[in-house]
Amino acid sequence: MKNRINNDLKTAMKNKETLRLNTIRLVKKYIQELETSVGHNGDATDAEIMKIINKLVKQGKDSAEQYKL
């Protein structure tokens, strides 16, 4: 999963897709925070990465809903 994220980051940079690039950077930031947190054993698992992505999607949806009101 991390390899795919890194490859997607490179592709977004090459294609100058700023929204996609910023989104991937945000995901990478949260992964790095998880991996460096106290009590974590190092590399994030695919399940942990998916949990982070799902959390960010939910936050985005909630923010969009709040903005509509």
N, C-alpha and C positions, 0 to 999 in steps of 0.2 A: 504494500500500500504506500509506504514512504517513497519507494522508487517511482511509482506512478505519479505521486504528487510532485516530486522533483522534476520529472520529465515534463509534466504539464506546466510547471513553472517556467522551464526553459522555453517551451513552445509559446507560452503567452508573452514572454519577453521578446522573442524573435518576431512574433506577429504584432507586437505593440498593442496587445489587448489589455488596456489598463484596468478595467473592471475585474476581469478574470485574474489578472496578476495580483491585484490587491486582495482579492478573496483568497487566493492560494497562499499568499504571504500571511494572512490572518490565521488560516488553518495551521500553517507551519509554526507560527508563534505559539499557539495553544498547545501544539504537540511538544514543542521545546519546553514550555513551562511544565507540562506534565512530566517529561523525562527528567527534568532537573529538580522536581519537587522532593521534599523530604519523605523518605519511606518508599520511593519508587526505585525499582531495580535497574533502570537504564532505558533501553529501547521500548517504545510504545508498541503494543500489539495492534493488529488490525482491528480487533474488537474495540480497543480503547480509542483508536483513531476514528472509527465509525461513530462512537458515542460522542466524540467531540464535534464531528461534522453534524450529526443530528441535533445536538444542542445549539449549534450556531444557526442552523436552518430554522429551528423553533424560535430562537431569539429574533431572527430576521422577520419571520411571519408576525410575531407579536408586535414588533416595532412598526411594521407596515400597517397593521390593524389599528394601533394607537394613533398613527399619523392620519388615518382616514377619518377618525373621530374628530 
